[in-house]
Each structure stands twice: as C-alpha cells, then as structure tokens.
Amino acid sequence: MSESKNITILTVDDNDALRYSLTRTLKEDGYKVLEARNGAEALRLADDCPDLITLDVHLPDKDGFEICRILKGNPRTAHIPVLHISATFVEAEYRVRGLETGADGYLAEPTSRGELLATVGALLRLKQAERDARLDAEEAEKARKELEKAHDELEQRVQERTLQLAQKTDEIRELTGKILMLQDNERRRLARELHDSTGQMLVAMKMALDQMSEEAKGHKIAPLVADTIAINEDMSRQLRTMSYLLHPPLLDEVGLPSALHWYTEGFAQRSGVKVELQMSPDFGRLPGDMEIALFRVVQECLTNIHRHSGSTTADIRLTRSPYSVQVEILDTGKGVAPDRLHGGKVVSGVGLMGIQERLRQFGGSVEITSHDNGTSVVAVIPLNRQLWEAV
C-alpha cells in the first residue's frame, strides 16, 4: 500500500461495469486512478504522464492497438507501460498483435484480482528498473563528460606547462651559451693580459737581471743573481703555459688541429700520460666558436683522465665528414666510479655538464661508455654544409 499510494494508473475502457471493477481493484490496492471511455480521452489524459495505462482493445473511436501505437510513437508517452485488457479479443493472434504494436502486457477477461495486481506490479517494477537504468546511464554520461572535461583541462595545463618548460629550457640554453661565450672571451682576455702585460714585465726583469749578472761577475751576489734569473725563466714558462691553456693563440691563427697538437704534446709532458692524436691531414677549419667547443671537450676529458682514471695512455681521434665532426677520447684506466653510474649511464658531473652544454649549442651530443678497462667519450656535432663551406 505504501509503495503504490503515489502511483497513478489510467484505465481506458468503454464498458462502464468493467472499468468500474478495474478501477475499484486498483484503488483498493492503493493506486490513484484516472478513467477514460474512449481513445481520444485516453490520449488527452496520457499527456499527464500516468505511471501505467490499462487499455481495452475494443473502443468506440479507435481500437486499442492504434491507441497503443500512437502512445509508443510519442516521445512524451513512449515510456509509459501499456497493459491491454480485453474481454473480446482473447485469441493468441490478438495477444501477438498487441505486443507487436508496443504493448508491455496482455490480459484476457475475465482475470482474477491477483493476476491483475501481479501483472500491474511487474510492469511498474520493470518501468522503475528502466527509469533507474536511464538515470544511471545519465549519471554515467554526466560523469564521463565531467571526466572528459577534466582530462581536456589537464591536457591543456600539461601543454601549457610543457610549452613554458620548453621556453624556460630555451632561455636557460641561450643564457648558458652566453655564459660560455663570455667565459671564453674572458679566458682570451686574461691570456692576452698575461702575455702582453705580465709576460712583458718578466721579459724586462730578465733583461735587468742579465745586466746585473754581467756586473756581478766575481762578486759574492753572482750566485743569487743566477738563481733569480732561473726563477724568472721558470715563471715565464709557467706564465706562457697558463696563457696558452686559457686560450691557445693557435686556435685563432691556424685552427683546431694545430692547437690540439700543441696542447696534447704539452699535456703529455706535464702529466706523464702518453697521448696519441689521430686526425686527417685535410681536416680544415671550422667556425671559431665550434673549434673552441671541441678544444674544450678534449681539454676536459684529458684533465679527467689525468685526475681520475689512472690511465697511462689516451687516444684522441678527430674525424670530419660532409655531415658531422666527431671527436673520440679513449683511455685504459679504471673506468667511472660505480657511484657515478645509474642504469648503465654516467651521471653528469660539472665537467660533463659543461661538455654537454657546449655541444648542445650546435645541436650536438656526447655519449660516454665506461667499463673496467677504460672509458670512451664520443662527441658529435652535425654540420650544415652550406654554412661551413663558406668558412
């Protein structure tokens, strides 16, 4: 009773006695009932959307089959369950026809109170299940749209953050490139200052000491003057080496191959590491900033070999093709320390990061392979033929 008190049923029958009996049975079970005597009234009252319609087949204006077809064809009333009840059309063919026209059930008079209420209850439960399913589908669709919207918003934010990150990365790379250029310019300036200023002062001092040495012959200060001259010469050699390491003048004058020959020979003398330099005799010139970058790569790698690898040898191979220039530095030392390896790759330190950034300025890359028998560093810079042919 409590479940049916808010349910409205429309009964359609032109037989007053049958309609009264049906209405009484439904009301006794707690349903609200609307009554219609013909098809026209049924269609008008159906606009109020009752929860269920009991529909006689034999009506004075239109038969129940046609009324059912109209109801099921109208989006406003299509969801209302229709139960055909007929005392005239009771054969199987009419039951089939009624169900084919869209009816949800078919009862033949006379029908018992229990069968009627059970059928009505079943159709109402079916309607409720359909309504619940429809609501669930609507909620699911709403949730899907909200999720899709959230996904789109997240995707938009990711794209915006990715763009911002790319912009910041470009800015950092541009700044790093400027810092490297300023660093090289400062090294060039310091090298020039050491050579032109401090170096000339040492030359002047040497000339004065030579004169003192002539005048001090046979005097007791002669050994002291000779020691001072030796110190002056040693300082001059160290100053020239420091000046050349800051910025080899050969880089500007004759290019990378000559600068590397000079540097590797001096490095071998200072460190005791035997260095073998291989390059084609027709290697030629590269843009100045690219030659500096490759020189610094070799300089950093040889410094690491001397400080960390324990290797007594180092091989340098410099090659050039129409499409790229490559420098490979190999040693036979103890390899990279385990704490510097992660997933088989070398974790970048300050020196390696500097190499990577220098190469990145030209679209290049560096690959480091390390094992117990040594380390290999391969740096590659792609060449734009039209640009470099003009160099």
Stockholm file with secondary structure:
# STOCKHOLM 1.0

chainA/1-391         MSESKNITILTVDDNDALRYSLTRTLKEDGYKVLEARNGAEALRLADDCPDLITLDVHLPDKDGFEICRILKGNPRTAHIPVLHISATFVEAEYRVRGLETGADGYLAEPTSRGELLATVGALLRLKQAERDARLDAEEAEKARKELEKAHDELEQRVQERTLQLAQKTDEIRELTGKILMLQDNERRRLARELHDSTGQMLVAMKMALDQMSEEAKGHKIAPLVADTIAINEDMSRQLRTMSYLLHPPLLDEVGLPSALHWYTEGFAQRSGVKVELQMSPDFGRLPGDMEIALFRVVQECLTNIHRHSGSTTADIRLTRSPYSVQVEILDTGKGVAPDRLHGGKVVSGVGLMGIQERLRQFGGSVEITSHDNGTSVVAVIPLNRQLWEAV
#=GR chainA/1-391 SS CTTTTTCEEEEECSCHHHHHHHHHHHHHTTCEEEEESSHHHHHHHHTTCCSEEEECSCCSSSCHHHHHHHHHHSTTTTTSCEEEEESSCCSHHHHHHHHHTTCSEEEESSCCHHHHHHHHHHHHHHHHHHHHHHHHHHHHHHHHHHHHHHHHHHHHHHHHHHHHHHHHHHHHHHHHHHHHHHHHHHHHHHHHHIIIIIHHHHHHHHHHHHHHHHHTTTSTTHHHHHHHHHHHHHHHHHHHHHHHHHSCHHHHHTCHHHHHHHHHHHHHHHHCCEEEEEECTTCCCCCHHHHHHHHHHHHHHHHHIIIIICCSEEEEEEEECSSEEEEEEEECSCCSCGGGEETTEECCCHHHHHHHHHHHTTTCEEEEEEETTEEEEEEEEECCHHHHTTC
#=GC SS_cons         CTTTTTCEEEEECSCHHHHHHHHHHHHHTTCEEEEESSHHHHHHHHTTCCSEEEECSCCSSSCHHHHHHHHHHSTTTTTSCEEEEESSCCSHHHHHHHHHTTCSEEEESSCCHHHHHHHHHHHHHHHHHHHHHHHHHHHHHHHHHHHHHHHHHHHHHHHHHHHHHHHHHHHHHHHHHHHHHHHHHHHHHHHHHIIIIIHHHHHHHHHHHHHHHHHTTTSTTHHHHHHHHHHHHHHHHHHHHHHHHHSCHHHHHTCHHHHHHHHHHHHHHHHCCEEEEEECTTCCCCCHHHHHHHHHHHHHHHHHIIIIICCSEEEEEEEECSSEEEEEEEECSCCSCGGGEETTEECCCHHHHHHHHHHHTTTCEEEEEEETTEEEEEEEEECCHHHHTTC
//
